[in-house]
Protein backbone atom coordinates (compact mmCIF):
# COMPACT_ATOMS: atom_id res chain seq x y z
CA UNK A 1 0.00 0.00 0.00
CA UNK A 2 1.20 3.51 -0.82
CA UNK A 3 0.10 6.57 1.12
CA UNK A 4 0.35 10.04 -0.38
CA UNK A 5 0.65 13.33 1.48
CA UNK A 6 -0.56 16.12 -0.77
CA UNK A 7 -0.19 19.79 0.10
CA UNK A 8 -3.01 21.88 -1.32
CA UNK A 9 -1.99 25.46 -2.07
CA UNK A 10 -4.88 27.91 -2.27
CA UNK A 11 -7.57 25.29 -1.67
CA UNK A 12 -8.98 25.48 -5.20
CA UNK A 13 -7.78 22.06 -6.35
CA UNK A 14 -10.36 19.32 -6.57
CA UNK A 15 -9.30 15.79 -5.68
CA UNK A 16 -12.73 14.31 -6.35
CA UNK A 17 -11.14 12.05 -8.94
CA UNK A 18 -8.94 10.43 -6.26
CA UNK A 19 -11.14 7.55 -5.24
CA UNK A 20 -10.03 4.09 -4.16
CA UNK A 21 -8.79 2.14 -7.15
CA UNK A 22 -7.80 5.15 -9.25
CA UNK A 23 -4.53 4.54 -11.08
CA UNK A 24 -1.78 7.10 -10.61
CA UNK A 25 1.74 7.30 -12.00
CA UNK A 26 4.46 7.05 -9.36
CA UNK A 27 8.09 7.88 -9.94
CA UNK A 28 10.87 6.88 -7.61
CA UNK A 29 12.12 6.33 -5.09
CA UNK A 30 14.57 9.12 -5.79
CA UNK A 31 17.36 10.68 -3.80
CA UNK A 32 19.50 9.60 -0.90
CA UNK A 33 17.40 10.71 2.09
CA UNK A 34 16.93 7.23 3.53
CA UNK A 35 17.15 5.49 6.86
CA UNK A 36 20.37 3.46 7.15
CA UNK A 37 20.27 -0.33 7.23
CA UNK A 38 22.04 -0.29 10.60
CA UNK A 39 22.55 2.41 13.20
CA UNK A 40 25.06 2.66 16.03
CA UNK A 41 23.29 5.54 17.80
CA UNK A 42 20.68 4.99 20.49
CA UNK A 43 19.24 8.49 20.03
CA UNK A 44 17.46 9.72 16.91
CA UNK A 45 16.24 13.22 16.16
CA UNK A 46 13.86 13.98 13.31
CA UNK A 47 13.12 17.54 12.17
CA UNK A 48 10.26 18.15 9.72
CA UNK A 49 8.85 21.27 8.15
CA UNK A 50 5.50 21.11 6.38
CA UNK A 51 5.21 18.15 4.03
CA UNK A 52 8.75 17.17 5.03
CA UNK A 53 6.88 15.03 7.54
CA UNK A 54 6.10 12.50 4.76
CA UNK A 55 9.57 10.91 4.48
CA UNK A 56 10.26 11.61 8.15
CA UNK A 57 7.12 9.73 9.16
CA UNK A 58 8.21 6.70 7.12
CA UNK A 59 11.64 6.68 8.77
CA UNK A 60 10.13 7.34 12.19
CA UNK A 61 7.73 4.43 11.76
CA UNK A 62 10.62 2.18 10.70
CA UNK A 63 12.73 3.28 13.67
CA UNK A 64 9.88 2.61 16.10
CA UNK A 65 9.41 -0.91 14.71
CA UNK A 66 13.02 -1.95 14.10
CA UNK A 67 14.77 0.00 16.88
CA UNK A 68 12.18 0.12 19.68
CA UNK A 69 14.78 0.84 22.36
CA UNK A 70 16.02 3.99 20.59
CA UNK A 71 15.25 7.35 22.19
CA UNK A 72 13.40 9.24 19.45
CA UNK A 73 12.56 12.95 19.24
CA UNK A 74 10.67 14.94 16.60
CA UNK A 75 10.63 18.69 16.00
CA UNK A 76 7.72 19.40 13.65
CA UNK A 77 6.80 22.80 12.23
CA UNK A 78 3.97 23.91 9.96
CA UNK A 79 2.56 27.26 8.98
CA UNK A 80 -0.79 26.69 10.72
CA UNK A 81 -1.96 24.21 13.32
CA UNK A 82 -4.44 22.60 10.91
CA UNK A 83 -1.53 21.61 8.64
CA UNK A 84 0.00 19.04 11.01
CA UNK A 85 -0.24 15.75 9.10
CA UNK A 86 -0.31 12.47 11.04
CA UNK A 87 -0.51 14.39 14.34
CA UNK A 88 -2.93 11.95 16.00
CA UNK A 89 -0.62 9.05 15.16
CA UNK A 90 2.39 10.98 16.45
CA UNK A 91 0.62 11.83 19.70
CA UNK A 92 -0.19 8.16 20.26
CA UNK A 93 3.55 7.45 20.14
CA UNK A 94 4.19 10.43 22.41
CA UNK A 95 1.62 9.33 25.02
CA UNK A 96 3.04 5.80 24.92
CA UNK A 97 6.47 7.22 25.77
CA UNK A 98 8.03 6.15 22.46
CA UNK A 99 8.42 9.65 21.02
CA UNK A 100 9.36 13.08 22.32
CA UNK A 101 7.26 15.46 20.19
CA UNK A 102 7.71 19.24 19.90
CA UNK A 103 5.43 21.17 17.56
CA UNK A 104 5.52 24.79 16.42
CA UNK A 105 3.57 26.93 13.98
CA UNK A 106 4.98 29.86 12.04
CA UNK A 107 1.93 31.74 10.75
CA UNK A 108 -0.99 30.74 12.97
CA UNK A 109 -2.46 33.50 15.10
CA UNK A 110 -5.64 31.62 16.02
CA UNK A 111 -6.64 31.35 19.66
CA UNK A 112 -7.16 27.59 19.27
CA UNK A 113 -3.42 26.89 19.01
CA UNK A 114 -1.92 26.76 22.48
CA UNK A 115 1.49 25.47 21.45
CA UNK A 116 4.71 27.15 20.48
CA UNK A 117 4.80 29.76 17.74
CA UNK A 118 7.68 30.74 15.49
CA UNK A 119 10.35 28.94 13.57
CA UNK A 120 12.17 26.02 15.13
CA UNK A 121 14.85 27.67 17.24
CA UNK A 122 17.98 26.74 19.13
CA UNK A 123 15.98 26.35 22.34
CA UNK A 124 13.77 23.74 20.64
CA UNK A 125 16.85 21.73 19.67
CA UNK A 126 18.31 22.09 23.16
CA UNK A 127 15.08 20.67 24.62
CA UNK A 128 15.30 17.42 22.63
CA UNK A 129 18.99 17.00 21.81
CA UNK A 130 20.18 15.10 24.87
CA UNK A 131 23.44 13.62 23.55
CA UNK A 132 24.53 15.73 20.56
CA UNK A 133 27.73 13.84 19.77
CA UNK A 134 25.86 10.54 19.46
CA UNK A 135 22.46 11.48 18.00
CA UNK A 136 21.61 10.57 14.41
CA UNK A 137 19.59 13.45 12.92
CA UNK A 138 17.25 13.59 9.94
CA UNK A 139 16.05 16.98 8.67
CA UNK A 140 13.48 17.45 5.89
CA UNK A 141 11.65 20.54 4.74
CA UNK A 142 12.08 23.88 3.02
CA UNK A 143 15.67 24.92 2.28
CA UNK A 144 15.74 27.58 4.98
CA UNK A 145 14.58 25.14 7.68
CA UNK A 146 17.14 22.54 6.60
CA UNK A 147 20.03 25.01 6.44
CA UNK A 148 19.20 26.62 9.78
CA UNK A 149 18.60 23.26 11.46
CA UNK A 150 21.88 21.77 10.23
CA UNK A 151 23.79 24.86 11.37
CA UNK A 152 22.17 24.74 14.81
CA UNK A 153 22.84 21.03 15.16
CA UNK A 154 26.51 21.61 14.35
CA UNK A 155 26.69 24.48 16.87
CA UNK A 156 25.25 22.16 19.52
CA UNK A 157 27.89 19.50 18.86
CA UNK A 158 26.32 17.11 16.35
CA UNK A 159 29.01 15.87 13.93
CA UNK A 160 28.35 16.45 10.21
CA UNK A 161 28.38 12.69 9.62
CA UNK A 162 25.28 12.35 11.85
CA UNK A 163 23.18 14.98 10.03
CA UNK A 164 21.16 13.73 7.05
CA UNK A 165 18.91 16.08 5.16
CA UNK A 166 16.57 16.64 2.26
CA UNK A 167 15.40 20.09 1.21
CA UNK A 168 13.31 21.83 -1.37
CA UNK A 169 12.34 25.32 -2.45
CA UNK A 170 8.76 26.47 -2.96
CA UNK A 171 9.49 27.05 -6.64
CA UNK A 172 10.80 23.52 -7.18
CA UNK A 173 9.11 21.30 -4.68
Secondary structure, 3 states (H helix, E strand, C coil): CCCCCCCCCCCCCCCCCCCCCCCCCCCCCCCCCCCCCCCCCCEEEEEEEHHHHHHHHHHHHHHHHHCCCCEEEEEEEECCHHHCCCHHHHHHHHHCCCCEEEEEECCCCCCCCCCEECCCCHHHHHHHCCCHHHEEEEEEEEHHHHHHHHHHHHHCCCCHHHEEEEEECCCCC
